[in-house]
Amino acid sequence: MTCREIQDRFVDYLTGDADPGTRREVQAHVAACGACREELESMTLAWTKLGVLPELKPGPELRTRFYSMLESYKELRSASDAPAPGRTRRAFRLAAWWPRLPALQMAVSASLLMVGLLAGALLRPGPGGASQIARLEAEVHDMRQQVSLSLLERASSSDRLSGLSFASSVRDPNPRTLEALLRTLDEDPNTNVRLAAVDALYLFRDSPGVREGLVRSLSLQTSPVVQVALINLLADIKEARAVEALKTLVENKELAPEVRRKAEWGLKNIV
């Protein structure tokens, strides 16, 4: 294959979607071609960094403009609608903004319930108010984990990414949630979802079983970008139990060269 043909296969190679024959061809070519090897290493680094970029959030000015436009649209829509009883029209507008996904409906309901009950507790302070608020917060915390688990089981990769986002907002995940995150890292067919699972598990690196699961997962991954992300994580947390797994990667001659070099780097940073 020419350099152009090999480079056209880099994306499938990095995501783990390339068939074994293509993987061998890419590895053989980059071993002999310095230019393609540098290109592949640059792509691997860029892809890994994209996976850990923080989520951009709109500023208050953008929110203000958005809600202003939304109110204007709603007024125009109301003016153009046929006359209807006020209660029916209000119900229609609420239904239009109600999420269709059952898991998100649960999340919105839990949030509204929490706001309402907390407001009631603050407006009517009394004995046991603090314990009631703590209990309500614990219930919403559990609800958030249930929503995360529900989303992680869905067929859509965007839904599973949302589930990982929900899980990342949990302060103290229960064993079932941690197990689901590790299973997503090990088994999810989507590379971006597995990368997001690496980021989520980094937040819970000190929770029971997580470090062991991260070390075990390193030997299961086939995507170079996920392998590199895991090596970065394990080196960052100085996980000594990863040494043997990293040595195995270094000795694997069929492994992508950039992953072997990253494994060597990981060994130096852990030991």
Residue pairs with C-beta under 8 A, 6 or more apart in sequence:
1 25
1 29
3 29
3 33
3 35
3 36
6 25
6 26
6 29
6 30
6 33
6 36
7 36
7 39
9 18
9 22
9 25
9 26
10 26
10 39
10 40
10 43
12 18
12 22
13 22
13 23
13 26
13 40
13 224
13 256
14 40
14 43
14 44
14 47
14 191
14 223
14 224
14 225
15 191
15 223
15 225
16 191
16 221
16 222
16 223
16 224
16 226
17 191
18 26
24 254
26 40
27 254
27 256
27 257
29 36
30 36
30 37
30 40
30 257
31 37
31 257
37 257
37 258
40 256
40 258
41 258
44 224
44 225
44 228
44 258
45 228
47 225
48 195
48 225
48 228
48 229
48 232
51 192
51 195
51 196
51 198
51 199
51 225
51 229
52 199
52 229
55 165
58 66
74 93
78 89
81 89
84 92
98 105
98 108
99 105
99 108
101 159
102 150
103 147
103 150
103 151
103 154
103 159
103 163
104 147
104 162
106 143
106 146
106 147
106 150
107 143
107 144
107 147
107 166
110 139
110 140
110 143
110 144
110 147
111 140
113 140
114 136
114 137
114 140
117 132
117 136
118 133
118 136
121 129
121 132
121 133
121 136
141 170
141 171
141 172
142 174
144 166
144 169
144 170
145 166
145 167
145 170
145 173
145 174
145 176
145 177
147 163
147 166
148 163
148 164
148 166
148 167
148 170
148 177
148 180
149 163
149 176
149 177
149 180
150 163
151 159
151 160
151 162
151 163
151 166
152 160
152 163
152 164
152 167
152 180
152 181
152 184
154 160
154 163
157 190
157 192
157 193
160 184
160 188
160 190
160 193
161 192
161 193
161 196
164 181
164 184
164 193
164 196
164 197
164 199
164 200
165 196
167 173
167 177
167 180
167 181
167 200
168 199
168 200
168 203
170 177
173 181
173 204
173 207
175 208
175 209
178 204
178 207
178 208
178 209
178 210
178 213
179 209
181 197
181 200
181 201
181 204
182 197
182 201
182 209
182 210
182 213
182 214
182 217
184 193
184 194
184 197
185 194
185 197
185 198
185 201
185 213
185 214
185 217
186 213
186 216
186 217
186 220
188 194
188 197
191 223
191 225
191 226
194 221
194 223
194 226
195 225
195 226
195 229
198 226
198 229
198 230
198 233
201 210
201 213
201 214
201 233
202 233
202 236
202 237
204 210
205 211
205 214
205 233
205 237
211 237
211 239
211 241
212 241
214 230
214 233
214 234
214 239
214 242
215 234
215 239
215 241
215 242
215 245
217 230
218 227
218 230
218 231
218 234
218 242
218 245
218 246
218 249
219 245
219 248
221 227
221 230
224 256
224 258
224 259
227 249
227 256
227 259
227 262
228 258
228 259
228 262
231 246
231 249
231 259
231 262
231 263
231 265
231 266
232 262
232 266
234 242
234 246
234 266
234 270
235 242
235 265
235 266
235 269
235 270
238 269
238 270
239 270
240 270
242 266
242 270
243 267
243 270
243 271
246 263
246 266
246 267
246 270
247 263
247 267
249 255
249 259
249 260
249 263
250 260
250 263
250 264
250 267
252 260
255 263
